[in-house]
Amino acid sequence: MKWTDTQQIAEELYDKYPEVDPKTIRFTDLHRWVMELEGFEDDPNRSGERILEAIQAAWIAEAE
């Protein structure tokens, strides 16, 4: 997975952290959790606020 795979990342996060409300997560935690996902292979410095917002929005949609 890469940072641009926002939907796939959101699905993985939803499965790995079912008890977490994605509306309350800090971007620093979100960044770390994405980096820790199995199969994630991208440069940590390639993410930014826009990408993290897109992942968070997809995760929120997945949770609803």
JOSUL-V869305 format. One record per residue. SS is DSSP state (a for helix, b for strand, c for the rest). PHI is phi in whole degrees, -180 to 180 (NA if undefined). Layout:
SS | PHI
SS | PHI
//
This chain:
c | NA
c | -121
c | -58
c | -77
c | -86
a | -60
a | -66
a | -63
a | -61
a | -60
a | -64
a | -64
a | -65
a | -60
a | -70
a | -80
c | -128
c | -65
c | -87
c | -90
c | -86
a | -64
a | -72
a | -106
c | -78
c | -82
a | -64
a | -65
a | -69
a | -59
a | -58
a | -63
a | -65
a | -63
a | -61
a | -85
c | -64
c | -65
c | 91
c | -85
c | -141
c | -149
c | -68
a | -59
a | -84
a | -87
c | -89
c | -152
a | -59
a | -64
a | -67
a | -64
a | -63
a | -66
a | -64
a | -62
a | -63
a | -67
a | -66
a | -60
a | -63
a | -63
a | -75
c | -90
//
